[in-house]
Amino acid sequence: PPEVLTLGETMVLLCAPGIGPLRHARSLDVAIGGAESNVAVGLTRLGVRTAWIGRVGDDEFGRLVRGTLAGEGVDVSYAVVDPAAPTGLMVKARRTSAATEVNYYRAGSAGSRLSPDDLPAGLADKVRLLHLTGITPALSESAYDTVEAALVSRGGAVTVSLDLNYRQALWPPAVAAPVLRGLVERCDVLFATEAEARLVLGDPRGPGASPLELGYALAALGPSQVVVKRGARGAVAVVDGVAYDAPVHQVDAVDPVGAGDAFAAGYLAELLAGADVLARLATAAASGAFAVTVHGDWEGLPRRDELALLQLLDADDAV
Ligand code: ATP
């Protein structure tokens, strides 16, 4: 049986191989991506048995999503094929070498039709950890209901982790804030960027609040473990009332997308392995660093035996 259950929408990712306006691209690379399945792949590579639930269309893109995840060892046996809607698309273009733009073609997609019926009875009770994101409740009423159903059906011993993952294209801040706050109050492990923290907290401390102050304020809402992510500046954590700093690796970042998912996977894998907070943050930061060195949202995620490679890279930099 899986140790981790996650649910959400995974889409096909079409990506221009070169730089410039998309209309001048003569071809597009085909891959897949979705915040929750990115985390599932990351966990699987780190040795954690993980199941992903989501809907895909009865189309070639849907077969690509399921086949790719299955090939990575993610348990997709609970995923649903929905003949009534297509698999959603993400289109990624690089306007400059540093500026990546993602456009979504997902309204009405199979993934957005996720419904509470898609959750096998008793499954959320058997796993050790349930991983949710703030994307799923924004997809549709039924997807929102599915997140709620997963939270209600999970057993008392199941740890709930939540990555806020606020997506401006899906819902405005005023609609998202109370929903995300409601999820924060019911999770055990929370991942947030500084902007997401301010969205949930209503920014009572003003723009001058430090990442740690944001972390403590989020922890006051319920979660015993809060990580505030700061991109290339690293991350801070508040765990059981104690503050921690994550290490930062110097890498050549080519694609920032997916760093947050990688970070969550690294953190959760160590949590499940019984590692202490510093070890959780170390693997999280290493996974995030690996993710940004590779194009694609999850392809660069490390296996356990690769984590040490990063220390070698850091050592090279120090020379
Ligand atoms: P995403 O783009 O996936 O939404 P995010 O905004 O959720 O990412 P970030 O804060 O960008 O999350 O990144 C998560 C973690 O990954 C950081 O806390 C850091 O540990 C690592 N990371 C991100 N960018 C870099 C970088 N340029 N160099 C080294 N590590 C990085």
Boltz pocket constraint, residues with backbone or C-beta under 6 A from the ligand:
constraints:
  - pocket:
      binder: B
      contacts: [[A, 193], [A, 228], [A, 229], [A, 230], [A, 231], [A, 232], [A, 233], [A, 234], [A, 235], [A, 246], [A, 247], [A, 248], [A, 249], [A, 250], [A, 251], [A, 253], [A, 256], [A, 257], [A, 258], [A, 259], [A, 260], [A, 261], [A, 263], [A, 284], [A, 285], [A, 286], [A, 287], [A, 288], [A, 289], [A, 292]]
      max_distance: 6.0
